[in-house]
């Protein structure tokens, strides 16, 4: 019977196979490596509670599968938020072009009214929501840069961006 450290080392020597499995799900080499590293770190941290005579390859595979699902869901959520931001940005650009192209007074008044509503809603937003939104829009920061700037998680940045867009969408629904 092998000790758990020998069993762990033997299992870890097959790490490349596990990375390939993770990669087949996430299609990102860095993410696949991180996922496998997390699974092995978790296994080692909980080594006292692990039955080392059990099917450890299955345990590692299950951990990889679970973390891949979580990673893919996070990517899906980020993608949705990014799509919403692109739609809003496109609308902002198109409305700016329309306002500038339209020489009549009503077009300028419409643009000023929209901008006034936009400014008012920004003022009413919670501070973090406004700061996150403006960091993305005005400063062009990525979600990771914003998370680092405010000491929050990327998931929180995504939630705050969705919150800001929801507020603006409601306020500007008559103009969209």
N, C-alpha and C positions, 0 to 999 in steps of 0.2 A: 504494500500500500504506500503510495506517494504522500509526502506532506503537502499541505495546501500550497506552500510556496513553489514546490516543484510542479504541481498541477497547474498553478497560475502561469508559471514560466512556459510550460509546454503549450498552454492555451494561447499565451501571448505571442508565441512564435508563429502562430497561424494568423496573426493580426492582419496581414495583407489580404487574406481571403475575406476577413470580416469587413475590411475597408472596401473591397470590391462589391460586396453585398450591399453595403450602405450606399455606395456610389450608384449602383443600379437603380436605387430608389430616388436619390436626391439629385443626381447628375451634377454634383459639385464636389470636386476633390477635397477642398479645404473643409467643407461641411462634413463630408464622409469621414475624414480623419478625426475631426472634432467629436463626432458622434461616437465613433469606436473608442476614442480616448476616454470619453465620458463613461461609457459602459464599463471599460476596464477599471477606471478609477472608482466607480461605484462598487464594482465587484470586490476590489481590494479593500476599500473602506469598510465594507460589510462582511469581510472574510470570516469573522467569528460566527456569523449567523448563517453561513452558506454550508450546505451539505456537499462537500467536495467529492463525494462518491456519486453524486447525482449527475445528470446530463448537463454539464456546464456549457457545452457548445450550444445547446438549445437555449439555455439561460441567456447567454451572450447574444444569440440571434434574436431572441425575444426583446431584449433591451435595445438592440439596434433598431429593430422594427418599430418599437414604440417611440424611440427618439426621432426616427425618420418621419413618422406620422406627425409628430409635434412640429418638427422643422418645416415640413411641407405645409402644414396648416398656417404657421406663422408667415411663410412666404406668400401663401394665398391671401391672407389678411393684408399684408403689406402691399401686395399687388392691387387689391381692391382700393385701398386708400390712395395709392399712387394714381390709379385710373381716375378716381374722383377729383384728385388735385389737378390732373391734366385737363379734365373737363372744365373745371373752374378757371384754370389758367387760360384755356382756349376762349372761354366766354369773355374773360376780362380783356384779352387782346382784341377779340372781334368787336366787343362793345367800344373799346378805345378807338379802333379804326373807324367804326361806324360813326362815333361821335365826332371824330376829327374830320371825317370825309363829308359829313352832312353840314353844309354851311348855314342851314336855317337856324333860327333861334330856338325852335322847339327841340331840335336835336341836342343843342348845347344844354338847354334846361333839363332835358331827360338825363343826360350824362351827369350833370351837376347834382341832380336829385339822387341818382343811383350812388354817386360818390358820397353824398351826404349821408345816405342810409348806411353805406359801408362804414364810414368813419364812426357814426353813432353806434353801430353794432359792435365795432372794435372796442369802443370805450366801455360798453356794457359787459363785455366778456370778462370772465375771471382772468386775473393777471397772467397766470401760467398759460392758459389757452391762447391769449392774445400774443404773449411773448413767443410761444412755440410757432404760432401761425406766421407772425411777422419775420421770425428767423428763417423760416422756410421761404416765404414769399419775397421779402425785401432783401434779405442777406444771401439767399440762395443756398442755405445750409442743407446738408443731407440730414436724414433722421438721426444717424449716428452722431453727427456733429452737434445737433441740437441736444441729444441725450447727454452727451459729454458736457456741453455748456451749462445745462441746468441740473446736472447730477441726477437724471432720471433714466429709466429704462426706455429702450426704443419702442416697446409696446405702449408705454405711457405717451410717448410722442405721437404715435399713430392715433391713439385714443383722443388726444387733445386736438389733433388736426381734424379728425372726424367731427369732433364737437364744434370746432370753429366753423367748418364748412356747413354743418347742419344749421347753426345759428344764422349764417349768412344766407343760406338757401331759403330759410323760412322768411327772413326779412325782405329778401329780394324776389320772392316767388312771383310777384306781379310783373316783374321785369325780365324774368328768365324765359 
